[in-house]
Structures are given as structure tokens and as C-alpha cells.
Amino acid sequence: MDKAAVIGGGSWGSAIAILLANNGYRVSLRDISKEQVTEINDKRTNSNYLPEVKIPEAITATTDLKEAVKKAKLVVVVVPSDAIRKVAEELSGLLAVDTVIISATKGIEEDSYYRMSEVLEDELRSELHDNIAVLSGPSHAEEVSKELPTTVVAASSSRLLAEQIQNIFMSDTFRVYTNPDVVGVELGGALKNIIAIAAGITDGLGYGDNTKAALITRGMAEIKRLGVALGADPMTFAGLSGIGDLVVTCASEHSRNRRLGFKIGQGKSLDQALDEMKMVAEGVRTAKAAYQLAGREGVEVPIIKQAYQVLFEDKSPCKAVNELMMRGKKHEIEEVVQNKDNW
């Protein structure tokens, strides 16, 4: 039985560990919480993150990173975006040259504007760079861990590596597609969290389905514009890691970013909303990075801009919505207009 290591024992890390265990791997799940590690090993539960799920016997939790990755053929990094650089730095000297490394964190590093796979490349030694891939898509851990049908994307510039990851994770409840567009897959997964916060805000304000549909549609237009400016293939955003992940994150009760936005829409400050959240809402950090990236690239992102101002400049959510609605008149899709002669 091959060994896999999952770095990060939150909800998604635990769900990935369960997936791998169910697919025949011996899994070492590394978490920094001694209490959580003890609970997983002794009680076969992770009550903080997946309270209704039994942890398979093939999973062993540990706080020791070196022990976790020892002899592992596969390492999946699932830590918050602000912790991934430190973890990668610690991992660099611990991994064999043939270790497959997967980033399953959806975010953008604030200061560098790096995607998560870029942070891994920046810290891991050079001979490991070709082994790095990305797993992303609409995949709430609460559903994956209960073996509800889910589809995701494995992204790598190497077709062989993407297909290797596809083979590792595929099951009758977890379908994996492949995509060579690492930039697009990662940006879709990261940027949709900002739009989900905005969707939650409108839910908190008591707005309806029309508003949600507009946010999802126009939000995807912004994700696509910024993504293309950063080197993504526009077609990727029509897939699972784009519109698929955006829809589920804006609509689902499991979505922590939507939940955070809902609290803000009901009148709570960002600090108050974060204090009430047990889990990380990556969209907060990503909003800052995306807003600054859009400014650098000269890309118009009105929803992301308003979300940033609500989160970090104490702007009233109602005022933000009003400013979005009262923007200057536009064509819906400029490319369509450009293709129509004499219109």
C-alpha cells in the first residue's frame, strides 16, 4: 500500500485524506493541533471540521511534518494561503525527487500576488518543480467526505502528471478531469471566493435570486478579464474550476466565504464576522490581492472593487450595491458587439 501525506487537517484536507484512504492509500494527515491529532487517532473523528464523518483507519494524524512526508509518494498541501510559504520552505529538504506535490489551496499570496503553485515553486528546490500540480473545482469537503458525487480538475503543464493525479483520485463518487491551464484553474478557484463574499452580502441584505444571478454572471466576467490578463485561457473559466466553483461557492450553505458575506450584509463588521467563523475565509485575503492585481494590470473589476471597499474601507454594503447598479451604461459582452458590423 503506497503512502500519501496530506498537509493540513481542516475540512478539505481531511476530506482529501478520506478520498485517498478510500482509494487504497495509507495516509499521514499532518496538523499543527495536538488535540485534533489525538482526536483523529483515538476517536476516528474530526469534530471541529467534519463532525458527522468517521475517519478511516488507514489515516494516521501527526503534528510532525517530517514524519508525515517520510516515504510518501504523494504530498497534498491544503493549508491556508498565508501559511503555505512556511510549509513549502519546511518541505523543501524533506521530499524525494519523484514525489508528486499537489496544491489544493485556493488563494493568492498577498504581498507577492503569487498563486499557490507559484509559492510552492518559489520555496521547493528546483528538481521538484516539474512535480507540482493543482487540484481544484466545486468540492465542498462536507459533501466529498460523505461520498456525494463530485467533479474536479487536475491541472498541470505536464499531461502525464495531470493524468497520474486523475488516476490517483478517480472513484465512482469523485470524477477528475485534466487541464493544462494551471493559471486559469488556480485563478478560478481563488477569485470566486471574492464574488461569494459579495453574494453572501446581498443575501444578508435580503436581496433575491435575480441579484445572485447577476453577481454570479458579472462576477465571472471579472474573473475572466483578470484571469486572461494574467495569462489564463478564457475557456477554462467555462469549466469546473471556473463557473462550476463559482456557482457552488455563491449558493451553498457550506460556503464559508458566502457565510462571511452574509454576516457583513446583516450589519456586522469584518472583524466581528471573522471572530464568529471557525474556519478560514480565503476570499478576504484574496480580495486585497485581486484588487491590487487588477489595478496593476489595468483591468476593470467593479464587483471586486466594491467588495474590497466594504471589507477594508468600511463602505456600506447598500452603498456598494447602489454604485454597482448606477455605473455608466455598458454593452453586456463587448466581443459580441465588435463582431456585429454596423450595430
C-alpha positions as CSV (number, residue, x, y, z in Angstrom):
1,M,0.0,0.0,0.0
2,D,1.5,3.3,-1.1
3,K,1.8,6.2,1.3
4,A,0.3,9.7,0.8
5,A,0.7,12.7,3.0
6,V,-1.9,15.5,3.4
7,I,-0.6,18.7,5.0
8,G,-3.4,20.5,6.7
9,G,-6.2,18.8,8.8
10,G,-9.0,21.2,8.2
11,S,-12.2,20.2,6.4
12,W,-10.8,20.0,2.9
13,G,-7.5,18.4,4.0
14,S,-9.5,15.8,6.0
15,A,-11.8,15.1,3.0
16,I,-8.8,14.6,0.7
17,A,-7.3,12.2,3.2
18,I,-10.5,10.3,3.3
19,L,-10.6,10.2,-0.5
20,L,-7.1,8.8,-0.7
21,A,-7.7,6.2,2.1
22,N,-10.8,5.0,0.3
23,N,-8.7,4.6,-2.9
24,G,-6.3,2.3,-1.1
25,Y,-3.6,4.7,0.2
26,R,-2.1,4.7,3.6
27,V,-2.4,8.4,4.6
28,S,-0.5,10.5,7.0
29,L,-2.5,13.6,7.9
30,R,-0.4,16.4,9.4
31,D,-2.0,19.1,11.5
32,I,-0.5,21.6,14.0
33,S,-3.2,21.0,16.6
34,K,-2.2,18.3,19.1
35,E,-5.7,18.0,20.3
36,Q,-7.1,17.4,16.8
37,V,-4.4,14.9,16.0
38,T,-5.2,13.0,19.2
39,E,-9.0,13.0,18.5
40,I,-8.4,11.7,14.9
41,N,-6.2,8.9,16.1
42,D,-8.1,7.9,19.2
43,K,-11.8,8.6,18.3
44,R,-11.7,8.5,14.4
45,T,-13.5,11.9,14.3
46,N,-12.6,15.4,13.4
47,S,-15.3,17.3,15.3
48,N,-14.1,20.8,14.5
49,Y,-14.3,20.4,10.8
50,L,-16.2,17.2,9.7
51,P,-18.3,16.3,12.8
52,E,-20.6,13.7,11.1
53,V,-17.8,11.8,9.4
54,K,-15.9,8.7,10.5
55,I,-12.1,8.9,9.8
56,P,-10.9,5.7,8.1
57,E,-8.3,3.5,10.0
58,A,-5.9,4.0,7.1
59,I,-5.4,7.6,8.2
60,T,-2.9,8.4,10.9
61,A,-2.7,12.0,12.1
62,T,0.6,13.6,13.3
63,T,2.0,17.0,14.2
64,D,5.4,16.0,12.8
65,L,5.9,17.2,9.2
66,K,9.0,15.2,8.7
67,E,7.2,12.0,9.8
68,A,4.2,12.8,7.8
69,V,6.0,13.0,4.4
70,K,8.6,10.2,5.1
71,K,8.4,7.7,2.2
72,A,5.2,9.4,0.8
73,K,4.8,9.1,-2.9
74,L,2.2,11.9,-2.9
75,V,2.0,15.1,-0.9
76,V,-1.1,17.2,-0.9
77,V,-0.7,20.7,0.6
78,V,-4.0,22.0,2.0
79,V,-3.1,24.8,4.4
80,P,-4.3,28.5,4.4
81,S,-2.7,30.7,1.8
82,D,-0.8,32.7,4.4
83,A,0.8,29.6,5.7
84,I,1.7,27.8,2.5
85,R,5.1,29.5,2.1
86,K,6.4,28.5,5.5
87,V,5.2,24.9,4.9
88,A,6.8,24.8,1.5
89,E,10.1,26.1,3.0
90,E,10.0,23.3,5.6
91,L,9.1,20.7,3.0
92,S,11.9,21.5,0.5
93,G,14.6,19.4,2.0
94,L,12.2,16.5,3.1
95,L,10.8,15.3,-0.2
96,A,12.3,12.7,-2.6
97,V,12.8,14.0,-6.2
98,D,10.0,11.8,-7.6
99,T,7.4,13.0,-5.0
100,V,4.1,14.2,-6.6
101,I,3.1,17.5,-5.0
102,I,-0.4,18.8,-5.2
103,S,-1.6,22.3,-4.2
104,A,-5.3,22.1,-3.1
105,T,-5.4,25.6,-1.5
106,K,-7.4,28.3,-3.3
107,G,-5.9,31.7,-2.8
108,I,-3.4,34.3,-3.9
109,E,-0.5,35.4,-1.7
110,E,-1.0,39.0,-0.6
111,D,2.5,40.5,-0.9
112,S,3.8,38.6,-3.9
113,Y,0.5,38.1,-5.8
114,Y,1.7,34.5,-6.4
115,R,-0.7,31.7,-7.0
116,M,-0.3,28.8,-4.6
117,S,1.6,26.6,-7.0
118,E,4.0,29.6,-7.6
119,V,4.6,29.8,-3.9
120,L,5.5,26.1,-3.8
121,E,7.8,26.6,-6.8
122,D,9.4,29.6,-5.1
123,E,10.3,27.6,-1.9
124,L,10.8,24.0,-3.1
125,R,14.1,23.0,-4.6
126,S,14.3,23.2,-8.3
127,E,14.3,19.5,-9.1
128,L,10.8,19.3,-7.6
129,H,9.2,22.0,-9.7
130,D,8.1,19.6,-12.5
131,N,6.2,17.5,-9.9
132,I,3.8,20.3,-8.8
133,A,0.2,20.2,-9.9
134,V,-3.2,21.7,-8.8
135,L,-6.5,20.1,-7.7
136,S,-9.5,22.5,-7.9
137,G,-13.2,22.6,-8.6
138,P,-16.6,22.7,-6.9
139,S,-15.8,20.4,-4.0
140,H,-17.2,21.2,-0.6
141,A,-15.5,19.0,1.9
142,E,-18.7,18.2,3.8
143,E,-20.1,16.5,0.6
144,V,-16.9,14.9,-0.6
145,S,-16.3,13.3,2.8
146,K,-19.8,11.7,2.6
147,E,-19.0,10.4,-0.8
148,L,-21.6,12.5,-2.6
149,P,-20.9,12.7,-6.4
150,T,-18.3,15.4,-7.1
151,T,-16.2,16.5,-10.1
152,V,-12.9,18.4,-10.0
153,V,-9.9,19.3,-12.2
154,A,-6.3,18.2,-12.0
155,A,-4.1,20.9,-13.7
156,S,-0.5,20.6,-14.7
157,S,1.6,21.7,-17.7
158,S,2.5,18.0,-17.9
159,R,-0.2,15.8,-19.3
160,L,1.4,12.8,-17.8
161,L,1.3,14.3,-14.3
162,A,-2.3,15.5,-14.7
163,E,-3.4,12.1,-15.8
164,Q,-1.4,10.5,-12.9
165,I,-3.3,12.6,-10.4
166,Q,-6.6,11.8,-12.3
167,N,-5.8,8.1,-11.7
168,I,-5.0,8.6,-8.1
169,F,-8.2,10.3,-7.1
170,M,-10.8,8.9,-9.5
171,S,-13.6,6.9,-7.9
172,D,-17.3,6.2,-8.5
173,T,-18.1,9.3,-6.5
174,F,-15.2,11.6,-7.3
175,R,-14.6,12.3,-11.0
176,V,-11.4,14.1,-12.1
177,Y,-10.9,15.9,-15.4
178,T,-7.5,17.2,-16.6
179,N,-6.5,20.7,-17.8
180,P,-3.1,22.1,-18.9
181,D,-4.1,25.6,-17.9
182,V,-2.7,25.9,-14.3
183,V,-3.1,29.7,-14.3
184,G,-6.7,29.6,-15.1
185,V,-7.6,26.7,-12.8
186,E,-5.9,28.4,-9.9
187,L,-7.3,31.8,-10.5
188,G,-10.8,30.5,-11.0
189,G,-10.6,28.8,-7.6
190,A,-9.2,31.8,-5.8
191,L,-11.1,34.7,-7.3
192,K,-14.6,33.1,-7.0
193,N,-14.2,33.5,-3.2
194,I,-14.5,37.2,-3.5
195,I,-17.7,37.0,-5.6
196,A,-19.0,34.5,-3.0
197,I,-18.5,37.1,-0.2
198,A,-20.4,39.6,-2.3
199,A,-23.2,37.1,-2.9
200,G,-23.4,36.5,0.8
201,I,-23.6,40.2,1.5
202,T,-26.6,40.5,-0.9
203,D,-28.2,37.5,0.9
204,G,-27.6,39.3,4.2
205,L,-29.3,42.4,2.8
206,G,-32.3,40.3,1.9
207,Y,-32.0,40.6,-1.9
208,G,-33.3,37.8,-4.1
209,D,-32.3,35.3,-6.8
210,N,-32.1,38.0,-9.5
211,T,-29.4,39.7,-7.6
212,K,-27.5,36.5,-7.0
213,A,-27.7,35.6,-10.7
214,A,-26.4,39.0,-11.7
215,L,-23.5,38.7,-9.3
216,I,-22.5,35.3,-10.5
217,T,-22.7,36.3,-14.2
218,R,-21.0,39.6,-13.9
219,G,-18.6,38.2,-11.3
220,M,-17.5,35.6,-13.8
221,A,-16.9,38.3,-16.4
222,E,-14.5,40.0,-14.0
223,I,-12.7,36.7,-13.1
224,K,-12.3,36.0,-16.8
225,R,-11.0,39.5,-17.6
226,L,-8.4,39.5,-14.8
227,G,-7.5,35.8,-15.4
228,V,-6.8,36.4,-19.1
229,A,-4.7,39.5,-18.3
230,L,-2.6,37.2,-16.0
231,G,-2.1,34.5,-18.7
232,A,-5.1,32.2,-18.3
233,D,-7.0,30.6,-21.2
234,P,-10.5,32.1,-21.2
235,M,-12.1,28.7,-21.9
236,T,-11.0,27.4,-18.5
237,F,-13.5,29.7,-16.8
238,A,-16.4,28.0,-18.5
239,G,-15.3,24.8,-16.7
240,L,-15.5,23.2,-13.3
241,S,-12.7,25.4,-11.7
242,G,-14.4,28.5,-13.1
243,I,-18.2,28.8,-13.3
244,G,-18.7,25.4,-11.5
245,D,-16.8,26.5,-8.4
246,L,-18.3,30.0,-8.6
247,V,-21.9,28.7,-8.6
248,V,-21.4,26.3,-5.7
249,T,-19.5,28.8,-3.6
250,C,-22.1,31.6,-4.1
251,A,-25.1,29.4,-3.5
252,S,-24.1,26.7,-0.9
253,E,-24.8,26.8,2.8
254,H,-21.4,25.1,3.2
255,S,-19.6,28.1,1.7
256,R,-17.6,29.9,4.4
257,N,-17.0,32.9,2.1
258,R,-20.7,33.3,1.4
259,R,-21.3,32.9,5.2
260,L,-18.9,35.6,6.0
261,G,-20.5,37.9,3.5
262,F,-23.9,37.1,4.9
263,K,-22.8,38.3,8.4
264,I,-21.5,41.5,6.9
265,G,-24.7,42.1,4.9
266,Q,-26.6,41.8,8.2
267,G,-24.6,44.7,9.7
268,K,-21.5,43.1,11.3
269,S,-18.0,44.4,10.8
270,L,-15.4,42.3,9.1
271,D,-13.7,41.7,12.4
272,Q,-16.9,40.6,14.1
273,A,-17.8,38.3,11.2
274,L,-14.3,36.7,11.3
275,D,-14.5,36.2,15.0
276,E,-17.6,34.2,14.6
277,M,-16.1,32.0,11.9
278,K,-14.4,28.8,12.9
279,M,-12.8,28.2,9.5
280,V,-10.7,30.3,7.1
281,A,-12.5,32.5,4.6
282,E,-9.8,32.8,1.9
283,G,-11.8,35.4,0.0
284,V,-10.8,38.2,2.5
285,R,-7.1,37.8,1.7
286,T,-7.8,37.2,-2.0
287,A,-9.9,40.4,-2.3
288,K,-6.9,42.5,-1.3
289,A,-4.5,40.8,-3.7
290,A,-7.0,40.7,-6.6
291,Y,-7.9,44.4,-6.2
292,Q,-4.3,45.4,-6.3
293,L,-3.5,43.0,-9.2
294,A,-6.4,44.5,-11.2
295,G,-5.0,47.9,-10.6
296,R,-1.6,46.8,-11.7
297,E,-2.9,45.2,-14.9
298,G,-5.4,47.9,-15.7
299,V,-8.4,45.6,-15.6
300,E,-11.9,46.8,-14.7
301,V,-13.3,44.7,-11.8
302,P,-16.2,46.7,-10.3
303,I,-17.6,43.9,-8.1
304,I,-14.2,43.0,-6.7
305,K,-13.5,46.7,-6.1
306,Q,-16.8,47.2,-4.2
307,A,-16.1,44.0,-2.1
308,Y,-12.7,45.3,-1.3
309,Q,-14.1,48.7,-0.1
310,V,-16.7,47.0,2.0
311,L,-14.2,44.7,3.6
312,F,-11.3,47.1,4.1
313,E,-12.6,50.7,3.9
314,D,-15.8,50.3,5.9
315,K,-18.0,51.1,3.0
316,S,-21.8,50.5,3.5
317,P,-22.9,47.3,1.6
318,C,-26.0,49.2,0.5
319,K,-23.9,52.0,-1.0
320,A,-21.7,49.4,-2.7
321,V,-24.8,47.8,-4.4
322,N,-26.1,51.2,-5.4
323,E,-22.9,52.2,-7.0
324,L,-22.8,49.0,-9.0
325,M,-26.3,49.4,-10.2
326,M,-25.7,53.1,-11.2
327,R,-22.5,52.6,-13.1
328,G,-22.3,54.0,-16.6
329,K,-24.2,52.2,-19.3
330,K,-22.4,49.3,-21.0
331,H,-22.8,46.6,-23.6
332,E,-23.2,43.2,-21.9
333,I,-20.5,41.5,-24.0
334,E,-18.1,43.7,-25.9
335,E,-16.8,40.9,-28.1
336,V,-20.3,40.2,-29.4
337,V,-20.8,43.9,-30.3
338,Q,-17.4,44.0,-32.0
339,N,-18.4,41.0,-34.2
340,K,-21.6,42.7,-35.4
341,D,-20.9,45.0,-38.3
342,N,-22.8,48.3,-38.3
343,W,-24.5,47.6,-34.9
